[in-house]
Amino acid sequence: MVMSYYKEDSLNNYEMTIIFDPNFSEKDVARVTQELTGLLTNLGAPVISEIRSERRTFAYPIRKHKEGTYLFIRFQGPPALPEKVRQELMHREEILRLAFFRLPPTPPPTELVNQEKEGGNNG
């Protein structure tokens, strides 16, 4: 029996990195970004942040392109969600690369931690 470190019903923090074709216009990138955030929301994943980057030059060619536009979206979701999103996006021609990274859990705000410490010492 294999034991999982993570609960199946727990939400993990993820960052999705997408590299778009350099011929894709800024309007198209904005449109696809809206579609992606809508897809994540429909799948029950709240979007935490979205960072659009400028074009960057690659270290090596990807599909004969030397540069592309990067998009980073952070969201929360169950462990099976990245694979569902990957299945939805894998046949889109404008996406050169797609990667998901599981991020460490967000620590509680320091104010709450300080209040708990102070409350624990008084009692």
N, CA, C and O of each residue as an XYZ file, in Angstrom:
492
protein
N       0.847     -1.189      0.000
C       0.000      0.000      0.000
C       0.887      1.245      0.000
O       1.775      1.384      0.842
N       0.641      2.141     -0.946
C       1.404      3.370     -1.062
C       0.643      4.471     -0.341
O      -0.539      4.702     -0.597
N       1.343      5.148      0.568
C       0.698      6.229      1.303
C       1.093      7.554      0.663
O       2.263      7.788      0.360
N       0.113      8.407      0.465
C       0.346      9.713     -0.126
C       0.638     10.722      0.976
O       0.017     10.701      2.038
N       1.583     11.596      0.708
C       1.919     12.632      1.662
C       0.831     13.700      1.700
O       0.593     14.322      2.735
N       0.172     13.905      0.554
C      -0.846     14.936      0.448
C      -2.232     14.321      0.446
O      -2.442     13.246     -0.115
N      -3.164     14.997      1.065
C      -4.545     14.551      1.067
C      -5.134     14.791     -0.316
O      -4.824     15.790     -0.965
N      -5.974     13.883     -0.758
C      -6.595     14.005     -2.076
C      -7.532     15.206     -2.152
O      -7.689     15.800     -3.219
N      -8.159     15.569     -1.028
C      -9.126     16.661     -1.056
C      -8.498     18.011     -0.704
O      -9.201     19.020     -0.656
N      -7.196     18.044     -0.458
C      -6.561     19.302     -0.096
C      -6.257     20.116     -1.348
O      -6.108     19.569     -2.440
N      -6.168     21.425     -1.169
C      -5.828     22.315     -2.274
C      -4.349     22.643     -2.203
O      -3.828     23.010     -1.150
N      -3.690     22.505     -3.327
C      -2.281     22.855     -3.430
C      -2.148     24.170     -4.185
O      -3.038     24.552     -4.944
N      -1.038     24.855     -3.972
C      -0.730     26.068     -4.721
C       0.091     25.672     -5.946
O       1.045     24.901     -5.839
N      -0.284     26.202     -7.107
C       0.411     25.891     -8.353
C       0.756     27.161     -9.099
O       0.107     28.195     -8.941
N       1.785     27.062     -9.912
C       2.085     28.106    -10.881
C       2.114     27.453    -12.249
O       2.826     26.472    -12.463
N       1.344     27.997    -13.168
C       1.316     27.503    -14.535
C       2.133     28.486    -15.381
O       1.884     29.691    -15.365
N       3.096     27.958    -16.108
C       3.925     28.770    -16.985
C       3.589     28.398    -18.419
O       3.622     27.227    -18.796
N       3.267     29.408    -19.211
C       2.907     29.190    -20.611
C       3.804     30.070    -21.466
O       4.011     31.244    -21.160
N       4.334     29.495    -22.538
C       5.115     30.258    -23.507
C       4.314     30.277    -24.806
O       3.993     29.232    -25.372
N       3.998     31.487    -25.266
C       3.224     31.667    -26.485
C       4.132     31.890    -27.691
O       5.257     32.374    -27.563
N       3.626     31.531    -28.838
C       4.256     31.782    -30.128
C       4.571     33.285    -30.246
O       3.722     34.104    -29.895
N       5.758     33.668    -30.726
C       6.095     35.087    -30.828
C       5.225     35.843    -31.836
O       5.147     37.070    -31.771
N       4.578     35.148    -32.755
C       3.702     35.798    -33.730
C       2.321     36.108    -33.159
O       1.499     36.731    -33.830
N       2.066     35.687    -31.947
C       0.806     35.912    -31.257
C       0.778     37.355    -30.761
O       1.699     37.770    -30.059
N      -0.255     38.136    -31.105
C      -0.316     39.550    -30.727
C      -0.669     39.708    -29.246
O      -1.103     38.757    -28.595
N      -0.476     40.922    -28.726
C      -0.802     41.216    -27.325
C      -2.296     41.027    -27.061
O      -2.685     40.554    -25.993
N      -3.138     41.400    -28.043
C      -4.580     41.213    -27.888
C      -4.923     39.731    -27.789
O      -5.775     39.333    -26.995
N      -4.252     38.923    -28.600
C      -4.501     37.479    -28.551
C      -4.052     36.879    -27.226
O      -4.724     36.011    -26.670
N      -2.913     37.347    -26.723
C      -2.425     36.866    -25.421
C      -3.422     37.241    -24.330
O      -3.707     36.431    -23.448
N      -3.957     38.467    -24.381
C      -4.940     38.897    -23.382
C      -6.210     38.043    -23.480
O      -6.790     37.669    -22.461
N      -6.635     37.738    -24.703
C      -7.836     36.922    -24.899
C      -7.644     35.517    -24.343
O      -8.520     34.991    -23.657
N      -6.494     34.907    -24.640
C      -6.223     33.551    -24.155
C      -6.062     33.555    -22.639
O      -6.462     32.599    -21.975
N      -5.484     34.611    -22.085
C      -5.351     34.727    -20.632
C      -6.733     34.727    -19.981
O      -6.944     34.067    -18.963
N      -7.678     35.473    -20.573
C      -9.056     35.479    -20.072
C      -9.649     34.070    -20.142
O     -10.306     33.624    -19.201
N      -9.419     33.370    -21.255
C      -9.928     32.013    -21.415
C      -9.345     31.079    -20.359
O     -10.058     30.250    -19.793
N      -8.048     31.216    -20.098
C      -7.387     30.349    -19.123
C      -7.895     30.592    -17.713
O      -8.149     29.640    -16.976
N      -8.047     31.851    -17.329
C      -8.562     32.132    -15.994
C     -10.007     31.651    -15.875
O     -10.418     31.179    -14.815
N     -10.779     31.768    -16.954
C     -12.142     31.239    -16.960
C     -12.166     29.729    -16.830
O     -12.989     29.176    -16.101
N     -11.253     29.054    -17.542
C     -11.155     27.594    -17.454
C     -10.820     27.156    -16.035
O     -11.433     26.232    -15.502
N      -9.843     27.824    -15.427
C      -9.461     27.483    -14.052
C     -10.625     27.710    -13.093
O     -10.879     26.887    -12.214
N     -11.329     28.823    -13.260
C     -12.464     29.122    -12.392
C     -13.562     28.079    -12.568
O     -14.161     27.636    -11.588
N     -13.830     27.684    -13.814
C     -14.855     26.662    -14.072
C     -14.487     25.312    -13.467
O     -15.364     24.534    -13.092
N     -13.183     25.036    -13.374
C     -12.732     23.780    -12.777
C     -12.620     23.874    -11.255
O     -12.194     22.923    -10.600
N     -13.005     25.022    -10.697
C     -13.024     25.185     -9.242
C     -11.701     25.622     -8.647
O     -11.450     25.396     -7.463
N     -10.853     26.244     -9.448
C      -9.543     26.682     -8.959
C      -9.505     28.201     -8.903
O      -9.523     28.853     -9.947
N      -9.453     28.777     -7.708
C      -9.343     30.233     -7.638
C      -7.970     30.710     -8.126
O      -6.934     30.176     -7.731
N      -7.989     31.719     -8.987
C      -6.740     32.294     -9.509
C      -6.210     33.276     -8.479
O      -6.921     34.186     -8.054
N      -4.953     33.089     -8.076
C      -4.341     33.944     -7.063
C      -3.721     35.174     -7.716
O      -3.946     36.298     -7.266
N      -2.944     34.966     -8.771
C      -2.322     36.088     -9.474
C      -2.001     35.685    -10.908
O      -1.959     34.508    -11.264
N      -1.778     36.715    -11.705
C      -1.471     36.513    -13.111
C      -0.395     37.528    -13.480
O      -0.564     38.729    -13.270
N       0.713     37.036    -14.033
C       1.818     37.909    -14.393
C       2.140     37.678    -15.862
O       2.530     36.578    -16.254
N       1.979     38.700    -16.658
C       2.326     38.605    -18.065
C       3.694     39.229    -18.255
O       3.947     40.348    -17.808
N       4.556     38.513    -18.907
C       5.905     38.984    -19.142
C       6.052     39.405    -20.594
O       5.256     39.023    -21.452
N       7.053     40.176    -20.847
C       7.355     40.569    -22.217
C       7.964     39.402    -22.968
O       8.159     38.320    -22.413
N       8.255     39.626    -24.203
C       8.938     38.603    -24.987
C      10.333     38.369    -24.424
O      11.018     39.295    -23.989
N      10.722     37.128    -24.447
C      12.066     36.760    -24.003
C      12.715     35.893    -25.062
O      12.046     35.146    -25.776
N      14.020     36.007    -25.150
C      14.774     35.173    -26.073
C      15.056     33.845    -25.391
O      15.411     33.812    -24.213
N      14.899     32.750    -26.128
C      15.131     31.419    -25.588
C      16.620     31.093    -25.581
O      17.402     31.651    -26.351
N      16.988     30.185    -24.701
C      18.364     29.682    -24.683
C      18.603     28.754    -25.872
O      19.736     28.602    -26.328
N      17.546     28.141    -26.366
C      17.612     27.247    -27.523
C      16.280     27.359    -28.267
O      15.268     27.698    -27.652
N      16.255     27.086    -29.559
C      15.003     27.212    -30.321
C      13.933     26.220    -29.849
O      14.231     25.075    -29.511
N      12.687     26.688    -29.836
C      11.529     25.851    -29.535
C      10.621     25.931    -30.757
O      10.120     27.002    -31.099
N      10.414     24.801    -31.405
C       9.623     24.737    -32.639
C      10.077     25.782    -33.655
O       9.255     26.442    -34.290
N      11.374     25.922    -33.798
C      12.026     26.831    -34.741
C      11.838     28.310    -34.410
O      12.083     29.166    -35.260
N      11.405     28.626    -33.181
C      11.275     30.015    -32.732
C      12.408     30.321    -31.772
O      12.831     29.466    -30.994
N      12.900     31.566    -31.837
C      14.002     31.975    -30.967
C      13.538     32.820    -29.788
O      14.328     33.111    -28.890
N      12.258     33.221    -29.779
C      11.712     33.993    -28.665
C      10.229     33.693    -28.516
O       9.604     33.107    -29.400
N       9.674     34.110    -27.370
C       8.262     33.875    -27.103
C       7.784     34.760    -25.971
O       8.589     35.386    -25.282
N       6.471     34.814    -25.778
C       5.869     35.603    -24.709
C       5.502     34.670    -23.558
O       4.835     33.656    -23.759
N       5.938     35.018    -22.365
C       5.710     34.197    -21.173
C       4.488     34.707    -20.410
O       4.222     35.907    -20.358
N       3.753     33.761    -19.821
C       2.626     34.076    -18.948
C       2.720     33.156    -17.741
O       2.911     31.949    -17.884
N       2.584     33.735    -16.548
C       2.613     32.971    -15.304
C       1.291     33.183    -14.585
O       0.890     34.321    -14.341
N       0.607     32.086    -14.244
C      -0.652     32.166    -13.509
C      -0.525     31.297    -12.262
O      -0.199     30.113    -12.345
N      -0.788     31.906    -11.101
C      -0.785     31.154     -9.837
C      -2.224     30.884     -9.436
O      -3.082     31.763     -9.523
N      -2.479     29.662     -8.996
C      -3.824     29.264     -8.619
C      -3.769     28.159     -7.585
O      -2.711     27.587     -7.325
N      -4.925     27.862     -6.994
C      -5.042     26.769     -6.035
C      -5.961     25.714     -6.626
O      -6.920     26.031     -7.330
N      -5.657     24.456     -6.331
C      -6.511     23.396     -6.833
C      -6.119     22.050     -6.267
O      -5.074     21.915     -5.631
N      -6.962     21.047     -6.500
C      -6.650     19.692     -6.041
C      -5.509     19.101     -6.868
O      -5.201     19.616     -7.943
N      -4.886     18.044     -6.390
C      -3.733     17.461     -7.086
C      -4.003     17.024     -8.529
O      -3.076     17.011     -9.339
N      -5.231     16.669     -8.868
C      -5.543     16.200    -10.225
C      -5.775     17.343    -11.215
O      -5.861     17.094    -12.417
N      -5.876     18.567    -10.748
C      -6.231     19.684    -11.615
C      -5.210     19.994    -12.708
O      -5.619     20.202    -13.850
N      -3.905     20.038    -12.427
C      -2.963     20.354    -13.506
C      -3.083     19.428    -14.716
O      -2.951     19.878    -15.854
N      -3.330     18.157    -14.482
C      -3.460     17.231    -15.612
C      -4.726     17.525    -16.416
O      -4.720     17.404    -17.641
N      -5.801     17.906    -15.747
C      -7.029     18.274    -16.459
C      -6.797     19.499    -17.339
O      -7.236     19.541    -18.488
N      -6.107     20.489    -16.792
C      -5.823     21.707    -17.558
C      -4.904     21.376    -18.728
O      -5.117     21.863    -19.838
N      -3.891     20.560    -18.493
C      -2.971     20.154    -19.558
C      -3.725     19.481    -20.705
O      -3.444     19.748    -21.874
N      -4.683     18.609    -20.374
C      -5.477     17.931    -21.402
C      -6.290     18.930    -22.222
O      -6.458     18.759    -23.429
N      -6.795     19.976    -21.559
C      -7.574     20.996    -22.258
C      -6.716     21.829    -23.208
O      -7.197     22.272    -24.251
N      -5.445     22.045    -22.852
C      -4.604     22.983    -23.598
C      -3.587     22.340    -24.527
O      -2.922     23.044    -25.287
N      -3.451     21.029    -24.485
C      -2.336     20.395    -25.189
C      -2.389     20.522    -26.718
O      -1.352     20.367    -27.364
N      -3.519     20.790    -27.305
C      -3.609     20.866    -28.763
C      -3.698     22.295    -29.287
O      -3.998     22.505    -30.462
N      -3.444     23.264    -28.439
C      -3.486     24.665    -28.882
C      -2.171     25.017    -29.548
O      -1.107     24.910    -28.939
N      -2.249     25.435    -30.796
C      -1.046     25.699    -31.582
C      -0.271     26.911    -31.107
O       0.946     26.968    -31.285
N      -0.945     27.887    -30.504
C      -0.260     29.111    -30.082
C       0.592     28.909    -28.835
O       1.409     29.769    -28.506
N       0.420     27.794    -28.138
C       1.194     27.512    -26.931
C       2.407     26.657    -27.309
O       2.268     25.517    -27.753
N       3.600     27.236    -27.121
C       4.834     26.505    -27.417
C       5.220     25.564    -26.286
O       5.670     24.446    -26.535
N       5.047     26.009    -25.038
C       5.378     25.190    -23.875
C       4.364     25.461    -22.779
O       3.818     26.558    -22.666
N       4.123     24.425    -21.968
C       3.208     24.512    -20.840
C       3.802     23.711    -19.700
O       4.143     22.540    -19.869
N       3.927     24.339    -18.534
C       4.501     23.642    -17.381
C       3.739     24.041    -16.124
O       3.265     25.171    -16.002
N       3.628     23.094    -15.189
C       2.993     23.326    -13.895
C       4.016     23.073    -12.798
O       4.775     22.105    -12.853
N       4.030     23.942    -11.813
C       4.926     23.793    -10.668
C       4.094     23.878     -9.402
O       3.324     24.821     -9.219
N       4.251     22.889     -8.526
C       3.562     22.949     -7.245
C       4.399     23.805     -6.316
O       5.593     23.557     -6.140
N       3.781     24.804     -5.725
C       4.467     25.740     -4.843
C       4.290     25.306     -3.400
O       3.339     24.592     -3.081
N       5.191     25.724     -2.524
C       5.019     25.386     -1.104
C       3.770     26.075     -0.552
O       3.352     27.113     -1.065
N       3.181     25.501      0.488
C       1.987     26.125      1.075
C       2.306     27.532      1.556
O       3.410     27.803      2.027
N       1.330     28.424      1.434
C       1.550     29.790      1.890
C       1.521     29.824      3.407
O       0.596     29.294      4.022
N       2.527     30.442      4.016
C       2.550     30.515      5.483
C       1.465     31.461      5.968
O       1.050     32.353      5.229
N       1.004     31.283      7.189
C      -0.009     32.200      7.718
C       0.594     33.595      7.869
O       1.808     33.731      8.017
N      -0.238     34.625      7.832
C       0.283     35.979      8.012
C       1.012     36.098      9.340
O       0.606     35.494     10.332
N       2.084     36.875      9.360
C       2.913     36.995     10.565
C       2.144     37.606     11.728
O       2.439     37.299     12.884
N       1.167     38.463     11.450
C       0.381     39.064     12.531
C      -0.359     37.986     13.319
O      -0.388     38.018     14.549
N      -0.958     37.031     12.604
C      -1.693     35.967     13.282
C      -0.758     35.065     14.082
O      -1.099     34.631     15.183
N       0.408     34.787     13.535
C       1.377     33.950     14.237
C       1.832     34.654     15.512
O       1.942     34.024     16.564
N       2.097     35.954     15.423
C       2.527     36.723     16.599
C       1.421     36.760     17.649
O       1.701     36.648     18.842
N       0.163     36.917     17.218
C      -0.953     36.951     18.169
C      -1.110     35.606     18.870
O      -1.387     35.553     20.069
N      -0.932     34.516     18.116
C      -1.049     33.183     18.727
C       0.061     32.960     19.746
O      -0.174     32.378     20.804
N       1.270     33.420     19.432
C       2.382     33.270     20.366
C       2.120     34.064     21.645
O       2.335     33.576     22.754
N       1.647     35.312     21.461
C       1.372     36.146     22.630
C       0.223     35.575     23.460
O       0.268     35.593     24.690
N      -0.809     35.068     22.777
C      -1.957     34.493     23.474
C      -1.588     33.225     24.208
O      -2.119     32.953     25.285
N      -0.664     32.428     23.628
C      -0.241     31.174     24.237
C       0.603     31.409     25.477
O       0.567     30.601     26.406
N       1.369     32.509     25.512
C       2.223     32.782     26.657
C       1.426     33.339     27.825
O       1.826     33.171     28.977
N       0.309     33.996     27.550
C      -0.482     34.596     28.627
C      -1.356     33.566     29.321
O      -1.737     33.767     30.474
N      -1.688     32.458     28.645
C      -2.644     31.518     29.191
C      -2.001     30.459     29.913
O      -2.675     29.574     30.441
